[in-house]
Each structure stands twice: as C-alpha cells, then as structure tokens.
Amino acid sequence: MSDVNGPTGQTPASNGPEDAAVDTAGTGAGAEAATGSATGTAAESVAGAGAPTGSTAVGPQTTAAAGGRRVRVVLVDDHRMFRTGVQAEIGETERTGVEVVGEAADVDQAVTVITATRPEVVLLDVHLPGGGGVEVLRRCAPLMADARQPVRFLALSVSDAAEDVIGVIRGGARGYVTKTITGTDLVNSVFRVQEGDAVFSPRLAGFVLDAFASTDAPPVDEDLDRLTQREREVLRLIARGYAYKEIAKQLFISVKTVESHVSAVLRKLQLSNRHELTRWATARRLV
C-alpha cells in the first residue's frame, strides 16, 4: 500500500487539492476507507458534492458482476465528498465488478496515482487544480498509447459545456458523462470504455458530432498535440535553422533548457536528429 496525499482538512466546497489514496496492491483499501466514511445513502453522498439527489443506486448485482467481469478504476475529482459518494455507489466490487484502486484531487496527484496503479479506466473530472483534466490526459499520453495495457479515460463532470467536452475528447478521453448519471449507468459506461467503446451522455454526443463534422474545424494532429506550447516554439525555431544559442536568446531561456526541450520533442515524435525534425515540421507546414 502506498499513499499519495494532498492537503487535508478541506470541506467539499473547497477548490483546493485534497488527499488521494493509492492501492497499488489492488486490494481496494482506498475504496473501503472512502466507503466507510460515507453517511446515509450513496446518492446522498454524491448529492452533497453538488450532484443531483435523483441519482439512483446500483441494483443488487450488475450484469458485469454476475458475469465475473472486473475493472480497476481510479477516481480523479477535487471534491472529496463526491469521490466518497462515487466510491459508495459503484465501488463494492463483488456487487458491481468495479474495484477502485486509487483517488486523486489535482493534476500532479492524478498522474502519480495513475502511473503507480495502471488502472484500466480513469474517471476524470474536467476542472482540476494544476491544469485541468486535459493536462492529466497530456501527461498520461504514453499510458493511453500502451498497446498491451492501455489506460482509458472517461470524463465525469458537472460541466456540459461544448468546449469542455471537445477539449478532453481531443486530449484522448474515450467518453464524457455528466454527474447526473445514475450509478447503474456509470458502471455500464466504465465497462464499455474498458472494452474500447466511446460513451457520451446523449446531449453531449451532439457536441462531438458537430465539432468533427464542421468544415471549419482544424484537423487533429495527435503527434503535434503531444508537445507543450514551449516545445512547439522550440520545434519551429529549430526547423528554421536557428542555433541553440539563438533560440535561447529569443525565448529568454538557457541553452541547457533549449537542449532539454529538443530532446523531449525528438523523444515524443520518435525522431533521431534535428534534420529529421526539420523535415517533419516542413511536411506539416509549421516552419
């Protein structure tokens, strides 16, 4: 058992990071602790964090649990009471088939927990301290791309704004559901995402279809999306033939930092040298 802890003692209304428990051994102790601290029904716990009181509890046994299916899940949300409610609602493994193996309250905690536990599905809030859900997706891109043991993300947010939906889907999430979802539907959505399906709340699916059907929408370049804004700046200057010292002077950073950015770009794009990098950038008209 290993723990990743943020500042404690905050109320559910706080926007600051909170404690995040990790169960790297897969025993689900984090889920048991959260479930044990919940009072009243699971729906009431979720409602206390801002979800509607109409959420319904999962039935006596889901189809997934009856079939012996299991899925390991990490919860990422900056409201502790909401995480507790979700734990109580879906985290009884024998009943639902869902094993909650870790929690996180901000971006740094999320990346640490996800990397340590390698869950099959991450329930990810969109608005998080430290850069939001999109930043978690960016930093976990190698885990999503793992062909043998991919980590898949399902956004679970109170927001139904089109820009939030499109942002996380472009970042690599497999779906997006709102916190009005029932426990039964959430369990089913988790298993569908584990299997590689895309899952959306009905209204949100329209945002995605409209965005990708629009002729004005720029094409998605997954390779370029892996780079940070600073790495893109360095990439363009390298492709234009600037020396490291010239790049450092123009961007007001050290030569060593330039070297680090170039190494990161080459690694992320799987290129060997600056000549290949220049050809790559030129082909995409980035120069």
C-alpha distance (Angstrom), angle and dihedral (degrees) to the residues before:
residue distance angle dihedral
M1 . . .
S2 3.76 . .
D3 3.81 126.7 .
V4 3.77 131.8 -148.8
N5 3.78 108.5 -163.9
G6 3.76 132.8 -170.5
P7 3.83 126.4 -171.9
T8 3.77 112.0 -51.6
G9 3.75 136.6 -151.9
Q10 3.80 97.5 59.0
T11 3.78 125.0 137.2
P12 3.83 121.8 -122.3
A13 3.80 89.7 -104.3
S14 3.79 91.9 60.9
N15 3.78 118.9 104.8
G16 3.80 94.4 -153.3
P17 3.81 126.3 103.7
E18 3.76 118.9 -84.3
D19 3.76 138.1 -166.2
A20 3.80 118.7 -58.8
A21 3.80 122.0 -162.4
V22 3.79 122.9 -154.3
D23 3.78 125.3 -161.1
T24 3.80 102.0 -166.1
A25 3.78 92.1 170.1
G26 3.81 90.7 61.2
T27 3.79 93.9 -121.4
G28 3.81 94.2 128.4
A29 3.81 93.4 -129.2
G30 3.80 90.3 143.3
A31 3.79 89.1 57.2
E32 3.81 92.3 48.1
A33 3.80 91.7 51.2
A34 3.78 91.8 50.2
T35 3.79 93.3 45.2
G36 3.77 91.6 48.7
S37 3.80 91.8 55.1
A38 3.81 95.0 51.8
T39 3.79 117.7 103.0
G40 3.79 126.9 -155.7
T41 3.81 118.8 -1.7
A42 3.79 124.1 -19.3
A43 3.79 90.1 -114.1
E44 3.80 89.9 55.6
S45 3.80 90.8 52.0
V46 3.79 91.2 52.9
A47 3.78 91.2 45.2
G48 3.78 89.9 55.3
A49 3.81 89.0 62.2
G50 3.76 93.8 53.1
A51 3.81 103.0 -82.0
P52 3.79 118.9 126.1
T53 3.78 118.8 -93.0
G54 3.79 90.6 -126.9
S55 3.81 93.0 80.8
T56 3.77 110.0 123.5
A57 3.77 126.7 -140.9
V58 3.78 123.0 -113.2
G59 3.81 112.6 -96.6
P60 3.79 124.6 -106.4
Q61 3.80 91.4 -78.5
T62 3.79 130.5 -1.8
T63 3.78 124.0 -135.0
A64 3.81 89.0 -111.5
A65 3.79 93.0 54.7
A66 3.80 92.4 44.6
G67 3.80 89.2 54.3
G68 3.80 92.5 50.8
R69 3.82 93.4 -112.5
R70 3.79 119.6 152.1
V71 3.78 134.3 -168.6
R72 3.81 128.4 -174.2
V73 3.81 113.4 -138.6
V74 3.81 138.2 -172.6
L75 3.82 119.9 -156.6
V76 3.82 117.4 -143.7
D77 3.81 115.4 -173.6
D78 3.80 132.0 125.0
H79 3.82 93.7 -136.0
R80 3.77 110.6 83.5
M81 3.80 94.8 -162.6
F82 3.78 91.5 54.0
R83 3.81 90.9 51.4
T84 3.80 88.7 49.7
G85 3.79 90.4 51.5
V86 3.80 92.9 49.9
Q87 3.81 89.8 48.0
A88 3.78 90.7 54.0
E89 3.79 92.8 43.7
I90 3.81 101.2 49.4
G91 3.81 108.0 4.2
E92 3.82 101.5 86.5
T93 3.79 94.6 105.9
E94 3.81 98.6 -164.0
R95 3.80 89.7 53.2
T96 3.80 102.4 38.3
G97 3.80 106.6 18.9
V98 3.83 89.5 -124.1
E99 3.80 118.8 124.0
V100 3.80 113.1 -167.2
V101 3.81 104.6 -150.3
G102 3.80 100.8 173.8
E103 3.79 149.6 -0.6
A104 3.79 136.1 -148.0
A105 3.80 135.6 -174.4
D106 3.83 103.1 -164.9
V107 3.79 141.4 21.2
D108 3.82 98.5 -88.9
Q109 3.80 92.8 47.0
A110 3.79 90.6 47.1
V111 3.80 94.5 53.7
T112 3.82 90.8 46.7
V113 3.81 94.5 48.3
I114 3.80 95.2 43.5
T115 3.79 92.4 48.0
A116 3.81 91.7 48.4
T117 3.82 98.0 46.1
R118 3.83 102.4 30.4
P119 3.82 94.0 -151.5
E120 3.77 122.3 -167.1
V121 3.82 93.0 -128.6
V122 3.81 133.3 22.5
L123 3.80 119.9 -158.4
L124 3.80 100.1 -147.2
D125 3.78 130.0 -167.0
V126 3.81 114.2 -145.2
H127 3.81 99.1 -139.5
L128 3.81 111.7 56.1
P129 3.82 134.9 151.8
G130 3.80 110.6 -99.6
G131 3.80 101.4 39.1
G132 3.80 108.0 -35.8
G133 3.77 133.0 -104.7
V134 3.81 92.5 -52.1
E135 3.81 89.8 62.7
V136 3.82 90.8 51.5
L137 3.80 89.0 52.3
R138 3.80 92.1 48.5
R139 3.78 93.3 51.3
C140 3.80 92.8 44.3
A141 3.81 94.7 48.8
P142 3.85 93.3 112.8
L143 3.81 90.1 54.1
M144 3.80 91.2 51.0
A145 3.80 90.4 49.6
D146 3.82 94.4 52.0
A147 3.81 104.0 119.2
R148 3.82 95.1 -159.8
Q149 3.81 100.5 43.6
P150 3.80 110.8 11.8
V151 3.80 120.3 -174.1
R152 3.80 109.0 -139.1
F153 3.80 126.2 -159.9
L154 3.80 130.5 -143.3
A155 3.81 114.8 -172.6
L156 3.83 112.7 -135.1
S157 3.79 109.8 -175.5
V158 3.77 143.7 149.0
S159 3.83 87.6 -133.3
D160 3.79 120.2 92.7
A161 3.81 94.8 177.2
A162 3.79 114.4 138.7
E163 3.81 93.1 -131.6
D164 3.81 91.4 55.2
V165 3.80 92.2 49.4
I166 3.80 94.6 47.8
G167 3.81 92.3 43.7
V168 3.79 96.4 57.9
I169 3.80 94.1 39.6
R170 3.79 89.9 53.7
G171 3.80 86.7 47.7
G172 3.80 91.0 59.1
A173 3.82 106.8 -92.0
R174 3.80 114.4 148.2
G175 3.78 94.8 -142.8
Y176 3.78 149.1 -13.1
V177 3.81 128.7 -132.1
T178 3.78 130.1 170.6
K179 3.78 126.9 -123.3
T180 3.80 91.1 -106.5
I181 3.82 87.4 77.6
T182 3.80 117.4 117.3
G183 3.78 122.0 -117.5
T184 3.81 92.2 -111.7
D185 3.80 92.8 51.8
L186 3.80 91.7 45.8
V187 3.80 91.8 54.0
N188 3.80 90.4 48.9
S189 3.80 90.9 47.9
V190 3.81 91.5 51.7
F191 3.81 91.8 53.5
R192 3.80 92.0 46.3
V193 3.80 91.1 52.5
Q194 3.80 89.9 47.5
E195 3.81 87.5 57.0
G196 3.81 91.4 51.2
D197 3.80 99.9 -101.3
A198 3.80 123.7 138.9
V199 3.81 113.2 -120.4
F200 3.81 128.3 -167.0
S201 3.75 138.3 165.5
P202 3.85 104.4 -107.3
R203 3.82 97.2 -107.4
L204 3.79 93.3 45.7
A205 3.79 94.2 54.0
G206 3.79 87.7 68.6
F207 3.80 91.5 59.0
V208 3.78 90.7 55.9
L209 3.80 94.5 46.5
D210 3.80 91.9 47.9
A211 3.81 93.1 47.7
F212 3.78 95.9 50.9
A213 3.80 94.1 39.4
S214 3.80 92.5 54.1
T215 3.80 113.7 106.1
D216 3.80 88.1 -149.0
A217 3.81 94.0 60.1
P218 3.81 112.6 104.9
P219 3.81 115.5 -121.6
V220 3.77 115.1 -97.6
D221 3.81 114.1 -114.1
E222 3.79 105.6 -166.2
D223 3.81 92.6 -170.6
L224 3.79 92.8 53.4
D225 3.80 91.8 44.3
R226 3.81 88.9 62.2
L227 3.80 90.5 67.0
T228 3.79 125.0 84.3
Q229 3.78 119.6 -126.0
R230 3.82 91.6 -102.4
E231 3.81 91.5 49.1
R232 3.81 89.2 53.2
E233 3.80 90.5 52.2
V234 3.80 91.6 51.3
L235 3.82 90.3 45.2
R236 3.81 92.6 55.6
L237 3.81 93.3 47.7
I238 3.80 92.6 47.8
A239 3.80 89.6 49.9
R240 3.82 89.5 52.2
G241 3.79 90.3 56.6
Y242 3.80 100.7 -104.2
A243 3.81 117.6 156.5
Y244 3.79 119.5 -124.9
K245 3.81 91.9 -105.5
E246 3.80 91.4 51.8
I247 3.80 91.4 49.7
A248 3.80 91.1 48.6
K249 3.80 90.9 51.9
Q250 3.80 94.2 47.0
L251 3.82 95.0 47.4
F252 3.83 95.5 37.5
I253 3.80 93.3 -122.5
S254 3.79 134.0 117.0
V255 3.79 124.8 -90.5
K256 3.80 88.7 -117.5
T257 3.80 89.9 56.4
V258 3.80 89.9 50.5
E259 3.79 89.4 52.6
S260 3.80 90.4 50.8
H261 3.80 91.7 51.1
V262 3.80 92.2 48.6
S263 3.82 90.9 50.3
A264 3.80 90.3 50.2
V265 3.81 92.0 49.4
L266 3.81 92.9 49.2
R267 3.81 91.0 48.0
K268 3.81 95.1 48.0
L269 3.81 93.4 45.9
Q270 3.83 92.7 40.6
L271 3.80 92.6 -125.6
S272 3.81 127.0 146.1
N273 3.81 106.1 -146.3
R274 3.80 145.8 -3.2
H275 3.81 92.3 -88.8
E276 3.80 91.3 60.5
L277 3.78 88.3 44.1
T278 3.81 90.9 54.1
R279 3.81 91.8 51.0
W280 3.82 90.2 47.8
A281 3.80 92.5 51.6
T282 3.79 93.4 44.1
A283 3.80 92.2 52.0
R284 3.80 88.6 56.1
R285 3.81 93.4 45.0
L286 3.80 92.5 -119.1
V287 3.79 95.1 133.4
